[in-house]
Amino acid sequence: MPGSIYHDIIAFVKRPETNPHVEPLTITNWLKILGGLIIFVIPYVFILHLADLSELDHKMQEMWDDNKVLIAFMAIFIGPFLEELMFRLHLRQSTQTIMVSLLLSLFIVFDLPIMATLYIAYLGLMLYRWRQEQPLPMPIVVYVSNAFFALVHLANFSNFDLSSHIIYIPLLVGAQFVIGFVFCFVRIHYGIWHAIILHGAYNASLIIPALLFEDSLLMLDPTY
């Protein structure tokens, strides 16, 4: 795959850094990225269902039953916008980008107070290092921010208990961790708006079938 967008993404995951020779984000490459995400997540959905995690209640499913259109709008437009600013805007470190992510991180304080505290402390350290002209290395920033992005999705489960469900964490947020690397790649190389649009399009690929087909497996997928 040398010279392909997939090759660039894999190289980025192995060592996150800016690649000046990255493939341009043409419509074809954009569709390849989106298609790759969908191809990845479909078997993952079936694995989740085979794992039978019915003991965990997904907040999205609960809200979906009450107002499908509103939840679809939130998942396709509002969620990607806030999450990209919170977890990936600061990947290009500056005082402004870190501060925006820091302020938005307050949104997760009530759902995940311990994790939110750790994330705020991490962003505070990043800001301090930046102002000391000793910015955190990009690989550290990408890996740590992406891990927080994945773990924050544990808040999707209203009855998640760390002591009881810790062994399920890789399965519950594994997709977000993998997909998050792709969003990081896009944000760093093509800009935050491209990451937001790709994130929204990915969520739409899961949500729209659920709007059209009530029994769609994708409707129950926790990866969005």
Z-matrix of the N, CA and C atoms (Angstrom, degrees):
N
C 1 1.459
C 2 1.530 1 113.33
N 3 1.345 2 119.13 1 14.34
C 4 1.463 3 118.96 2 -179.83
C 5 1.516 4 110.57 3 -54.06
N 6 1.321 5 116.13 4 136.88
C 7 1.453 6 120.88 5 179.21
C 8 1.507 7 113.51 6 85.31
N 9 1.345 8 118.59 7 0.71
C 10 1.452 9 121.14 8 179.95
C 11 1.518 10 110.02 9 -100.90
N 12 1.333 11 115.83 10 162.80
C 13 1.457 12 120.48 11 178.40
C 14 1.521 13 110.42 12 -65.38
N 15 1.336 14 117.54 13 -32.19
C 16 1.463 15 120.41 14 177.77
C 17 1.526 16 111.08 15 -65.86
N 18 1.320 17 116.03 16 -39.70
C 19 1.464 18 120.35 17 176.92
C 20 1.520 19 110.42 18 -60.95
N 21 1.330 20 117.38 19 -42.26
C 22 1.462 21 121.75 20 179.56
C 23 1.531 22 110.96 21 -63.26
N 24 1.331 23 116.84 22 -40.62
C 25 1.463 24 120.51 23 -179.26
C 26 1.526 25 110.48 24 -67.06
N 27 1.329 26 116.99 25 -45.20
C 28 1.466 27 120.55 26 179.98
C 29 1.520 28 110.99 27 -61.73
N 30 1.335 29 116.45 28 -42.04
C 31 1.465 30 120.31 29 177.88
C 32 1.523 31 110.70 30 -62.66
N 33 1.321 32 116.96 31 -37.22
C 34 1.463 33 121.62 32 179.03
C 35 1.523 34 111.01 33 -66.57
N 36 1.326 35 117.47 34 -42.08
C 37 1.463 36 120.81 35 179.90
C 38 1.531 37 110.06 36 -63.30
N 39 1.321 38 116.58 37 -39.99
C 40 1.462 39 120.42 38 179.72
C 41 1.524 40 111.28 39 -65.64
N 42 1.311 41 116.33 40 -40.71
C 43 1.462 42 121.07 41 177.72
C 44 1.522 43 108.88 42 -148.41
N 45 1.313 44 116.87 43 96.51
C 46 1.467 45 120.00 44 -178.72
C 47 1.532 46 112.16 45 -64.01
N 48 1.294 47 115.29 46 116.08
C 49 1.450 48 121.89 47 176.14
C 50 1.523 49 108.15 48 -162.31
N 51 1.311 50 115.48 49 162.92
C 52 1.462 51 120.02 50 179.58
C 53 1.519 52 109.71 51 -74.38
N 54 1.309 53 116.30 52 129.21
C 55 1.457 54 122.21 53 179.29
C 56 1.526 55 108.41 54 -108.91
N 57 1.339 56 117.74 55 108.52
C 58 1.473 57 119.35 56 -178.31
C 59 1.518 58 113.51 57 -68.19
N 60 1.322 59 116.58 58 -13.01
C 61 1.469 60 120.60 59 -178.23
C 62 1.528 61 112.00 60 -108.06
N 63 1.327 62 116.89 61 20.71
C 64 1.456 63 120.71 62 -178.73
C 65 1.525 64 110.56 63 -62.63
N 66 1.333 65 115.33 64 149.75
C 67 1.456 66 120.46 65 178.28
C 68 1.526 67 110.68 66 -61.02
N 69 1.323 68 118.99 67 141.46
C 70 1.474 69 119.95 68 177.95
C 71 1.519 70 110.84 69 -66.33
N 72 1.319 71 116.48 70 151.21
C 73 1.460 72 120.99 71 -178.55
C 74 1.523 73 109.49 72 -86.25
N 75 1.320 74 115.10 73 72.49
C 76 1.459 75 120.88 74 175.38
C 77 1.534 76 109.03 75 -74.92
N 78 1.314 77 116.14 76 169.50
C 79 1.470 78 119.79 77 176.77
C 80 1.526 79 110.19 78 -59.07
N 81 1.329 80 115.78 79 -39.57
C 82 1.467 81 120.01 80 179.28
C 83 1.517 82 111.09 81 -62.02
N 84 1.337 83 116.84 82 -47.03
C 85 1.460 84 119.99 83 179.94
C 86 1.528 85 111.69 84 -67.19
N 87 1.326 86 116.38 85 -35.58
C 88 1.468 87 119.70 86 177.86
C 89 1.527 88 109.86 87 -62.84
N 90 1.329 89 116.33 88 -43.46
C 91 1.462 90 120.62 89 179.10
C 92 1.528 91 111.30 90 -67.97
N 93 1.326 92 116.85 91 -33.75
C 94 1.460 93 120.16 92 176.43
C 95 1.528 94 110.50 93 -63.29
N 96 1.327 95 116.39 94 -42.47
C 97 1.463 96 120.10 95 179.44
C 98 1.525 97 110.31 96 -64.13
N 99 1.325 98 116.68 97 -49.68
C 100 1.465 99 120.63 98 -179.76
C 101 1.524 100 110.70 99 -61.52
N 102 1.321 101 116.50 100 -44.38
C 103 1.462 102 120.11 101 179.26
C 104 1.519 103 111.92 102 -62.15
N 105 1.319 104 116.48 103 -38.60
C 106 1.461 105 120.37 104 178.03
C 107 1.517 106 111.94 105 -63.64
N 108 1.326 107 116.61 106 -39.60
C 109 1.467 108 120.51 107 177.91
C 110 1.522 109 111.06 108 -63.59
N 111 1.342 110 116.12 109 -43.09
C 112 1.466 111 119.93 110 -179.08
C 113 1.529 112 110.77 111 -66.75
N 114 1.328 113 116.27 112 -42.14
C 115 1.470 114 120.35 113 178.68
C 116 1.528 115 110.27 114 -61.76
N 117 1.324 116 116.60 115 -36.51
C 118 1.463 117 120.45 116 178.70
C 119 1.520 118 111.68 117 -68.32
N 120 1.320 119 116.80 118 -42.35
C 121 1.468 120 119.54 119 -169.27
C 122 1.523 121 113.06 120 -79.90
N 123 1.334 122 118.88 121 -26.01
C 124 1.472 123 119.96 122 -177.01
C 125 1.531 124 111.99 123 -61.02
N 126 1.346 125 119.38 124 -51.26
C 127 1.480 126 116.89 125 177.00
C 128 1.520 127 112.16 126 -65.97
N 129 1.321 128 117.22 127 -28.66
C 130 1.460 129 120.59 128 177.64
C 131 1.525 130 110.59 129 -62.75
N 132 1.326 131 116.76 130 -38.46
C 133 1.466 132 121.08 131 177.80
C 134 1.527 133 110.25 132 -60.36
N 135 1.323 134 116.15 133 -44.67
C 136 1.460 135 119.40 134 -179.45
C 137 1.526 136 111.36 135 -65.27
N 138 1.337 137 116.30 136 -37.15
C 139 1.465 138 119.71 137 177.69
C 140 1.527 139 110.30 138 -61.70
N 141 1.344 140 116.16 139 -41.82
C 142 1.465 141 120.06 140 178.49
C 143 1.522 142 111.28 141 -61.17
N 144 1.317 143 115.99 142 -40.75
C 145 1.458 144 119.01 143 -179.57
C 146 1.519 145 111.29 144 -70.09
N 147 1.319 146 117.23 145 -36.89
C 148 1.457 147 120.15 146 177.40
C 149 1.521 148 110.75 147 -66.54
N 150 1.332 149 116.71 148 -30.60
C 151 1.466 150 120.95 149 179.86
C 152 1.523 151 112.07 150 -70.35
N 153 1.322 152 116.84 151 -17.54
C 154 1.467 153 123.13 152 177.39
C 155 1.535 154 111.62 153 53.59
N 156 1.322 155 114.80 154 71.51
C 157 1.462 156 120.65 155 178.56
C 158 1.523 157 110.32 156 -98.68
N 159 1.316 158 115.62 157 38.30
C 160 1.461 159 120.84 158 -175.86
C 161 1.527 160 112.90 159 -63.97
N 162 1.335 161 116.48 160 -18.07
C 163 1.465 162 118.84 161 178.96
C 164 1.520 163 112.31 162 -70.32
N 165 1.332 164 116.43 163 -15.53
C 166 1.464 165 120.89 164 179.24
C 167 1.523 166 109.49 165 -98.11
N 168 1.320 167 115.70 166 129.24
C 169 1.465 168 121.17 167 -179.47
C 170 1.518 169 109.99 168 -95.83
N 171 1.328 170 115.86 169 120.64
C 172 1.464 171 120.90 170 -178.30
C 173 1.531 172 109.50 171 -87.44
N 174 1.335 173 116.12 172 123.03
C 175 1.462 174 120.43 173 -178.00
C 176 1.524 175 111.72 174 -60.04
N 177 1.337 176 116.09 175 -37.79
C 178 1.452 177 119.82 176 -178.93
C 179 1.525 178 111.15 177 -60.32
N 180 1.340 179 115.64 178 -41.19
C 181 1.464 180 119.13 179 179.97
C 182 1.524 181 110.55 180 -66.57
N 183 1.326 182 116.46 181 -40.23
C 184 1.453 183 120.95 182 -179.96
C 185 1.534 184 110.83 183 -62.67
N 186 1.340 185 116.33 184 -44.93
C 187 1.467 186 120.39 185 179.69
C 188 1.523 187 111.04 186 -72.12
N 189 1.349 188 115.73 187 -33.07
C 190 1.463 189 121.21 188 179.83
C 191 1.513 190 111.50 189 -58.13
N 192 1.312 191 116.22 190 -39.39
C 193 1.457 192 120.42 191 -179.03
C 194 1.529 193 112.06 192 -63.84
N 195 1.336 194 116.68 193 -26.46
C 196 1.462 195 121.03 194 -177.49
C 197 1.526 196 113.25 195 -89.41
N 198 1.341 197 117.07 196 -37.70
C 199 1.467 198 119.58 197 -175.80
C 200 1.521 199 110.46 198 -154.17
N 201 1.321 200 117.11 199 87.02
C 202 1.460 201 122.13 200 -175.44
C 203 1.520 202 112.53 201 -63.02
N 204 1.322 203 117.25 202 -44.49
C 205 1.473 204 120.51 203 -175.09
C 206 1.524 205 110.93 204 -65.63
N 207 1.319 206 116.76 205 -42.98
C 208 1.464 207 120.13 206 179.16
C 209 1.519 208 111.38 207 -63.11
N 210 1.337 209 117.63 208 -44.34
C 211 1.458 210 121.32 209 -179.34
C 212 1.526 211 110.14 210 -66.30
N 213 1.329 212 116.84 211 -38.02
C 214 1.463 213 119.94 212 177.21
C 215 1.530 214 110.35 213 -61.67
N 216 1.332 215 116.38 214 -44.40
C 217 1.467 216 120.60 215 179.07
C 218 1.535 217 110.68 216 -62.07
N 219 1.322 218 116.61 217 -43.73
C 220 1.465 219 120.59 218 179.97
C 221 1.529 220 111.09 219 -63.49
N 222 1.333 221 116.35 220 -43.41
C 223 1.458 222 120.76 221 -175.92
C 224 1.523 223 112.64 222 -71.60
N 225 1.323 224 116.85 223 -31.64
C 226 1.470 225 120.03 224 -176.09
C 227 1.525 226 111.96 225 -88.93
N 228 1.333 227 117.74 226 -34.10
C 229 1.465 228 119.95 227 -173.87
C 230 1.535 229 113.75 228 -113.46
N 231 1.312 230 118.05 229 -54.80
C 232 1.465 231 120.51 230 -172.96
C 233 1.529 232 111.75 231 -73.12
N 234 1.333 233 116.33 232 -47.92
C 235 1.460 234 120.59 233 -178.16
C 236 1.518 235 113.63 234 -57.34
N 237 1.342 236 118.70 235 -53.20
C 238 1.466 237 119.78 236 179.27
C 239 1.531 238 113.28 237 -59.28
N 240 1.330 239 116.68 238 -38.95
C 241 1.464 240 120.33 239 179.46
C 242 1.527 241 110.74 240 -61.12
N 243 1.333 242 116.74 241 -50.08
C 244 1.460 243 120.58 242 -177.41
C 245 1.527 244 111.72 243 -69.32
N 246 1.324 245 117.13 244 -41.93
C 247 1.460 246 119.95 245 -177.39
C 248 1.522 247 112.12 246 -67.20
N 249 1.318 248 117.68 247 -39.59
C 250 1.462 249 119.48 248 179.56
C 251 1.531 250 111.08 249 -66.73
N 252 1.327 251 116.26 250 -39.75
C 253 1.468 252 118.62 251 177.57
C 254 1.522 253 110.92 252 -68.16
N 255 1.317 254 117.21 253 -35.76
C 256 1.452 255 121.49 254 -176.75
C 257 1.532 256 112.52 255 -75.25
N 258 1.319 257 116.87 256 -41.26
C 259 1.457 258 120.10 257 -171.09
C 260 1.527 259 115.03 258 -109.96
N 261 1.335 260 118.16 259 -12.14
C 262 1.463 261 117.65 260 -177.04
C 263 1.522 262 115.84 261 -132.71
N 264 1.302 263 118.16 262 -15.14
C 265 1.461 264 118.63 263 178.10
C 266 1.520 265 111.07 264 -57.10
N 267 1.328 266 117.26 265 -42.34
C 268 1.468 267 122.29 266 -175.62
C 269 1.530 268 113.92 267 -75.53
N 270 1.331 269 117.96 268 -1.18
C 271 1.466 270 119.03 269 177.47
C 272 1.524 271 110.71 270 -62.17
N 273 1.330 272 115.36 271 -28.50
C 274 1.464 273 120.85 272 167.24
C 275 1.529 274 105.69 273 -95.43
N 276 1.313 275 115.87 274 93.60
C 277 1.456 276 120.62 275 -167.62
C 278 1.527 277 113.22 276 -68.23
N 279 1.328 278 114.74 277 132.90
C 280 1.452 279 124.00 278 171.13
C 281 1.520 280 106.07 279 -162.24
N 282 1.311 281 116.81 280 165.62
C 283 1.462 282 119.04 281 178.64
C 284 1.520 283 110.79 282 -59.55
N 285 1.327 284 116.92 283 -42.36
C 286 1.453 285 121.41 284 -176.59
C 287 1.535 286 111.89 285 -66.57
N 288 1.338 287 116.93 286 -46.89
C 289 1.470 288 119.10 287 -176.55
C 290 1.523 289 111.25 288 -67.55
N 291 1.311 290 117.26 289 -39.20
C 292 1.465 291 120.11 290 179.37
C 293 1.522 292 110.51 291 -66.95
N 294 1.327 293 116.92 292 -40.64
C 295 1.467 294 120.13 293 -179.45
C 296 1.525 295 111.54 294 -64.43
N 297 1.333 296 117.17 295 -39.72
C 298 1.469 297 120.18 296 178.25
C 299 1.530 298 109.75 297 -61.75
N 300 1.325 299 116.60 298 -47.21
C 301 1.463 300 120.08 299 178.68
C 302 1.524 301 111.00 300 -62.32
N 303 1.313 302 116.16 301 -38.60
C 304 1.469 303 121.59 302 -179.63
C 305 1.522 304 111.08 303 -63.74
N 306 1.307 305 117.13 304 -45.32
C 307 1.462 306 120.75 305 -179.44
C 308 1.530 307 111.41 306 -66.68
N 309 1.327 308 116.60 307 -41.70
C 310 1.458 309 119.76 308 -179.37
C 311 1.527 310 112.33 309 -69.20
N 312 1.327 311 116.85 310 -24.17
C 313 1.465 312 119.85 311 179.95
C 314 1.525 313 111.87 312 -64.49
N 315 1.327 314 116.89 313 -16.92
C 316 1.467 315 120.44 314 177.33
C 317 1.520 316 111.43 315 -64.30
N 318 1.351 317 117.39 316 -19.93
C 319 1.460 318 121.09 317 179.90
C 320 1.525 319 112.46 318 -64.70
N 321 1.335 320 117.22 319 -25.70
C 322 1.464 321 119.26 320 -175.16
C 323 1.524 322 112.46 321 -98.18
N 324 1.330 323 117.44 322 3.45
C 325 1.461 324 120.76 323 -176.60
C 326 1.522 325 111.89 324 -61.61
N 327 1.324 326 117.67 325 -42.03
C 328 1.462 327 120.23 326 -173.99
C 329 1.526 328 112.58 327 -75.41
N 330 1.337 329 116.69 328 -33.49
C 331 1.466 330 119.32 329 179.95
C 332 1.522 331 112.37 330 -78.93
N 333 1.324 332 116.11 331 -41.55
C 334 1.469 333 121.64 332 -176.64
C 335 1.527 334 109.39 333 -134.99
N 336 1.320 335 118.42 334 74.20
C 337 1.467 336 120.88 335 -173.22
C 338 1.525 337 114.38 336 -59.90
N 339 1.328 338 117.91 337 -41.06
C 340 1.468 339 120.05 338 -178.99
C 341 1.517 340 110.46 339 -67.96
N 342 1.329 341 116.07 340 -47.85
C 343 1.460 342 119.65 341 179.90
C 344 1.521 343 111.43 342 -64.17
N 345 1.337 344 116.39 343 -39.72
C 346 1.459 345 120.26 344 178.32
C 347 1.526 346 110.77 345 -61.99
N 348 1.319 347 116.64 346 -40.93
C 349 1.472 348 120.75 347 178.43
C 350 1.518 349 111.02 348 -62.36
N 351 1.331 350 115.97 349 -43.38
C 352 1.468 351 120.10 350 178.48
C 353 1.524 352 111.15 351 -64.29
N 354 1.339 353 115.92 352 -40.24
C 355 1.466 354 119.49 353 -178.90
C 356 1.523 355 110.85 354 -68.33
N 357 1.317 356 116.88 355 -40.86
C 358 1.469 357 120.65 356 177.89
C 359 1.523 358 110.24 357 -63.86
N 360 1.339 359 116.65 358 -40.14
C 361 1.467 360 120.30 359 177.82
C 362 1.529 361 110.54 360 -63.86
N 363 1.316 362 116.54 361 -40.49
C 364 1.473 363 121.43 362 178.24
C 365 1.530 364 111.26 363 -63.05
N 366 1.327 365 116.67 364 -45.32
C 367 1.462 366 119.80 365 178.07
C 368 1.527 367 111.19 366 -66.83
N 369 1.336 368 116.40 367 -34.89
C 370 1.458 369 119.93 368 176.05
C 371 1.512 370 111.33 369 -62.83
N 372 1.326 371 116.39 370 -42.05
C 373 1.469 372 120.68 371 176.54
C 374 1.519 373 110.51 372 -63.03
N 375 1.324 374 116.37 373 -41.86
C 376 1.457 375 120.20 374 178.87
C 377 1.528 376 110.90 375 -61.02
N 378 1.326 377 116.61 376 -43.44
C 379 1.461 378 120.99 377 179.42
C 380 1.523 379 111.30 378 -64.13
N 381 1.330 380 115.55 379 -42.89
C 382 1.471 381 120.16 380 178.70
C 383 1.526 382 110.53 381 -61.37
N 384 1.335 383 117.07 382 -47.04
C 385 1.460 384 120.74 383 -179.82
C 386 1.524 385 110.94 384 -63.55
N 387 1.322 386 116.89 385 -37.75
C 388 1.461 387 119.70 386 178.89
C 389 1.518 388 111.16 387 -63.54
N 390 1.328 389 116.20 388 -43.91
C 391 1.462 390 120.19 389 -179.43
C 392 1.521 391 112.24 390 -70.07
N 393 1.320 392 116.05 391 -22.60
C 394 1.470 393 120.25 392 174.79
C 395 1.529 394 111.53 393 -86.64
N 396 1.330 395 116.30 394 6.42
C 397 1.465 396 123.70 395 -178.29
C 398 1.525 397 111.02 396 59.32
N 399 1.334 398 115.43 397 34.80
C 400 1.460 399 122.20 398 175.47
C 401 1.535 400 108.60 399 -132.00
N 402 1.321 401 117.26 400 63.50
C 403 1.469 402 120.31 401 -174.64
C 404 1.523 403 112.47 402 -60.23
N 405 1.324 404 115.48 403 148.08
C 406 1.454 405 119.65 404 175.54
C 407 1.526 406 110.00 405 -62.51
N 408 1.332 407 117.66 406 141.34
C 409 1.468 408 120.29 407 178.25
C 410 1.528 409 111.31 408 -59.34
N 411 1.318 410 115.85 409 143.90
C 412 1.459 411 120.00 410 -177.89
C 413 1.522 412 113.33 411 -56.39
N 414 1.354 413 121.01 412 -42.39
C 415 1.462 414 118.70 413 179.22
C 416 1.527 415 112.99 414 -57.47
N 417 1.321 416 117.63 415 -40.38
C 418 1.460 417 121.22 416 178.72
C 419 1.523 418 110.36 417 -64.35
N 420 1.318 419 116.41 418 -45.79
C 421 1.460 420 121.30 419 -178.21
C 422 1.530 421 110.69 420 -62.43
N 423 1.317 422 116.92 421 -43.84
C 424 1.468 423 120.41 422 -179.04
C 425 1.519 424 110.89 423 -65.96
N 426 1.333 425 117.17 424 -48.84
C 427 1.467 426 120.06 425 -177.57
C 428 1.527 427 111.74 426 -64.11
N 429 1.327 428 116.85 427 -45.43
C 430 1.467 429 119.85 428 -176.66
C 431 1.526 430 110.71 429 -69.46
N 432 1.327 431 117.41 430 -46.69
C 433 1.465 432 120.33 431 -179.79
C 434 1.520 433 111.00 432 -62.06
N 435 1.331 434 116.85 433 -39.28
C 436 1.456 435 120.35 434 -179.92
C 437 1.527 436 111.42 435 -68.17
N 438 1.324 437 116.65 436 -36.48
C 439 1.467 438 119.88 437 177.05
C 440 1.529 439 110.57 438 -63.92
N 441 1.331 440 116.69 439 -42.25
C 442 1.467 441 119.92 440 177.31
C 443 1.524 442 110.49 441 -64.06
N 444 1.333 443 116.97 442 -40.94
C 445 1.465 444 120.89 443 178.60
C 446 1.532 445 110.51 444 -57.62
N 447 1.328 446 116.31 445 -43.84
C 448 1.459 447 119.58 446 -179.75
C 449 1.532 448 111.22 447 -68.06
N 450 1.323 449 116.29 448 -47.56
C 451 1.462 450 120.51 449 -174.48
C 452 1.525 451 112.89 450 -66.56
N 453 1.327 452 117.15 451 -30.56
C 454 1.462 453 118.90 452 -178.72
C 455 1.528 454 111.08 453 -64.27
N 456 1.327 455 117.16 454 -20.49
C 457 1.460 456 119.96 455 179.10
C 458 1.525 457 112.59 456 -72.89
N 459 1.324 458 117.09 457 -7.26
C 460 1.462 459 119.18 458 172.38
C 461 1.525 460 110.58 459 -62.88
N 462 1.332 461 115.65 460 -22.95
C 463 1.466 462 119.88 461 178.24
C 464 1.524 463 111.52 462 -67.40
N 465 1.355 464 117.31 463 -12.58
C 466 1.463 465 120.14 464 177.07
C 467 1.530 466 112.02 465 -65.74
N 468 1.334 467 115.67 466 -20.16
C 469 1.458 468 119.70 467 -175.29
C 470 1.524 469 109.54 468 -102.28
N 471 1.315 470 115.95 469 114.51
C 472 1.463 471 120.89 470 -172.19
C 473 1.522 472 113.03 471 -67.27
N 474 1.332 473 117.44 472 -26.75
C 475 1.461 474 119.66 473 -177.85
C 476 1.524 475 112.44 474 -114.94
N 477 1.354 476 116.67 475 24.54
C 478 1.460 477 119.69 476 177.56
C 479 1.522 478 109.94 477 -67.61
N 480 1.332 479 116.08 478 130.79
C 481 1.457 480 122.15 479 178.09
C 482 1.530 481 107.99 480 -127.39
N 483 1.320 482 116.66 481 121.72
C 484 1.456 483 120.88 482 -173.22
C 485 1.526 484 111.93 483 -57.71
N 486 1.314 485 116.99 484 -44.07
C 487 1.462 486 119.81 485 -176.77
C 488 1.527 487 112.25 486 -66.48
N 489 1.325 488 116.64 487 -32.96
C 490 1.468 489 120.72 488 -177.20
C 491 1.526 490 113.39 489 -89.56
N 492 1.336 491 116.77 490 -30.08
C 493 1.469 492 120.29 491 -170.68
C 494 1.525 493 113.99 492 -117.73
N 495 1.319 494 118.08 493 14.40
C 496 1.465 495 120.13 494 -175.14
C 497 1.528 496 111.73 495 -59.24
N 498 1.336 497 117.70 496 -34.23
C 499 1.469 498 119.38 497 -177.82
C 500 1.523 499 111.75 498 -70.37
N 501 1.328 500 117.02 499 -15.84
C 502 1.464 501 120.53 500 -179.64
C 503 1.531 502 112.84 501 -87.73
N 504 1.330 503 117.58 502 -9.93
C 505 1.465 504 120.21 503 -172.35
C 506 1.532 505 112.56 504 -55.94
N 507 1.340 506 119.88 505 -48.92
C 508 1.473 507 118.41 506 179.66
C 509 1.528 508 112.80 507 -57.02
N 510 1.323 509 116.81 508 -35.57
C 511 1.458 510 120.27 509 179.81
C 512 1.525 511 111.53 510 -74.98
N 513 1.323 512 116.58 511 -37.82
C 514 1.463 513 120.98 512 -176.29
C 515 1.524 514 112.58 513 -71.45
N 516 1.321 515 117.38 514 -35.97
C 517 1.471 516 119.86 515 -175.01
C 518 1.530 517 112.69 516 -122.17
N 519 1.320 518 117.13 517 9.63
C 520 1.466 519 119.67 518 179.78
C 521 1.511 520 113.00 519 -60.49
N 522 1.329 521 116.33 520 -39.64
C 523 1.469 522 119.81 521 -179.55
C 524 1.521 523 110.88 522 -64.69
N 525 1.329 524 116.81 523 -42.97
C 526 1.469 525 119.83 524 179.12
C 527 1.527 526 110.89 525 -61.27
N 528 1.339 527 115.99 526 -37.32
C 529 1.461 528 119.56 527 -179.27
C 530 1.524 529 110.79 528 -65.00
N 531 1.320 530 116.71 529 -45.63
C 532 1.471 531 120.72 530 -179.84
C 533 1.523 532 110.82 531 -67.67
N 534 1.329 533 116.57 532 -49.80
C 535 1.461 534 121.13 533 -178.19
C 536 1.526 535 110.97 534 -64.95
N 537 1.335 536 116.29 535 -33.29
C 538 1.463 537 120.42 536 178.84
C 539 1.517 538 112.87 537 -58.73
N 540 1.335 539 117.48 538 -34.71
C 541 1.459 540 120.29 539 177.98
C 542 1.528 541 110.99 540 -62.13
N 543 1.321 542 116.22 541 -36.95
C 544 1.465 543 119.95 542 179.15
C 545 1.525 544 110.25 543 -66.41
N 546 1.327 545 116.76 544 -42.86
C 547 1.464 546 119.89 545 177.12
C 548 1.535 547 110.60 546 -63.48
N 549 1.337 548 117.03 547 -37.69
C 550 1.474 549 120.54 548 176.69
C 551 1.529 550 110.43 549 -61.61
N 552 1.320 551 115.65 550 -45.12
C 553 1.464 552 121.01 551 179.17
C 554 1.521 553 110.83 552 -58.19
N 555 1.324 554 115.83 553 -46.86
C 556 1.462 555 120.08 554 -178.84
C 557 1.513 556 110.84 555 -66.14
N 558 1.333 557 117.39 556 -43.43
C 559 1.465 558 120.40 557 -178.89
C 560 1.530 559 111.35 558 -60.02
N 561 1.337 560 116.56 559 -45.14
C 562 1.466 561 120.67 560 -175.56
C 563 1.523 562 111.95 561 -70.70
N 564 1.311 563 117.05 562 -38.72
C 565 1.463 564 119.56 563 -173.50
C 566 1.525 565 114.78 564 -93.79
N 567 1.339 566 117.11 565 -25.38
C 568 1.459 567 118.63 566 -175.07
C 569 1.525 568 114.06 567 -125.03
N 570 1.334 569 117.19 568 -8.16
C 571 1.455 570 119.53 569 176.01
C 572 1.518 571 113.40 570 110.58
N 573 1.311 572 115.82 571 159.83
C 574 1.459 573 121.84 572 -174.22
C 575 1.524 574 112.24 573 -66.63
N 576 1.339 575 118.11 574 -35.25
C 577 1.462 576 119.19 575 -177.81
C 578 1.525 577 111.90 576 -67.97
N 579 1.320 578 116.32 577 -35.20
C 580 1.467 579 118.92 578 176.02
C 581 1.522 580 110.49 579 -65.27
N 582 1.334 581 116.77 580 -36.91
C 583 1.464 582 120.09 581 177.63
C 584 1.524 583 110.93 582 -66.49
N 585 1.320 584 116.58 583 -41.42
C 586 1.466 585 120.78 584 179.00
C 587 1.530 586 110.55 585 -62.69
N 588 1.337 587 116.28 586 -45.86
C 589 1.468 588 120.30 587 -178.42
C 590 1.524 589 110.79 588 -64.87
N 591 1.339 590 117.09 589 -43.00
C 592 1.462 591 120.19 590 178.97
C 593 1.523 592 110.60 591 -63.48
N 594 1.319 593 116.86 592 -42.91
C 595 1.468 594 121.75 593 178.62
C 596 1.524 595 110.29 594 -60.18
N 597 1.328 596 116.59 595 -44.92
C 598 1.458 597 120.48 596 178.89
C 599 1.516 598 111.89 597 -64.42
N 600 1.329 599 116.81 598 -40.84
C 601 1.467 600 120.68 599 179.70
C 602 1.525 601 110.84 600 -65.91
N 603 1.318 602 116.12 601 -39.19
C 604 1.472 603 119.98 602 177.08
C 605 1.529 604 110.45 603 -62.48
N 606 1.326 605 116.45 604 -48.22
C 607 1.469 606 119.48 605 178.07
C 608 1.526 607 111.23 606 -59.93
N 609 1.345 608 115.87 607 -39.63
C 610 1.466 609 120.07 608 179.76
C 611 1.521 610 111.03 609 -61.95
N 612 1.337 611 116.98 610 -35.18
C 613 1.467 612 120.08 611 -179.79
C 614 1.521 613 111.37 612 -65.24
N 615 1.333 614 117.48 613 -21.50
C 616 1.459 615 121.59 614 177.18
C 617 1.526 616 111.63 615 -93.48
N 618 1.336 617 115.38 616 -37.05
C 619 1.463 618 120.58 617 -173.49
C 620 1.526 619 112.77 618 -79.27
N 621 1.327 620 117.00 619 -43.67
C 622 1.465 621 119.83 620 -175.03
C 623 1.534 622 112.51 621 -60.70
N 624 1.350 623 119.51 622 -43.21
C 625 1.478 624 117.72 623 175.18
C 626 1.523 625 112.12 624 -59.61
N 627 1.344 626 116.43 625 -32.70
C 628 1.461 627 119.66 626 178.98
C 629 1.522 628 111.70 627 -68.78
N 630 1.341 629 116.52 628 -31.65
C 631 1.465 630 120.11 629 176.26
C 632 1.527 631 110.94 630 -69.66
N 633 1.334 632 115.08 631 -36.00
C 634 1.458 633 119.79 632 -175.62
C 635 1.525 634 112.47 633 -84.73
N 636 1.355 635 114.97 634 -34.80
C 637 1.466 636 119.19 635 -176.19
C 638 1.518 637 108.82 636 -128.17
N 639 1.303 638 115.55 637 104.55
C 640 1.470 639 121.78 638 -174.61
C 641 1.515 640 112.77 639 -55.13
N 642 1.321 641 117.95 640 -31.51
C 643 1.461 642 120.85 641 -174.76
C 644 1.518 643 113.13 642 -93.29
N 645 1.343 644 117.53 643 9.55
C 646 1.450 645 120.49 644 -177.49
C 647 1.528 646 110.91 645 -59.97
N 648 1.335 647 116.45 646 134.18
C 649 1.468 648 120.79 647 176.15
C 650 1.509 649 111.22 648 -62.76
N 651 1.334 650 116.08 649 -30.98
C 652 1.457 651 119.48 650 -177.30
C 653 1.525 652 111.12 651 -64.98
N 654 1.329 653 117.03 652 -23.86
C 655 1.464 654 120.10 653 179.82
C 656 1.524 655 110.43 654 -62.32
N 657 1.331 656 117.46 655 -28.13
C 658 1.453 657 120.85 656 -176.87
C 659 1.516 658 112.21 657 -98.68
N 660 1.302 659 116.80 658 6.93
C 661 1.463 660 120.60 659 -177.03
C 662 1.520 661 110.66 660 -76.72
N 663 1.334 662 118.73 661 125.48
C 664 1.462 663 121.06 662 -178.31
C 665 1.519 664 113.77 663 -85.55
N 666 1.332 665 119.51 664 9.42
C 667 1.444 666 119.60 665 -175.66
C 668 1.513 667 113.64 666 -76.21
N 669 1.345 668 119.13 667 -11.44
C 670 1.450 669 118.65 668 176.97
C 671 1.509 670 109.04 669 -94.39
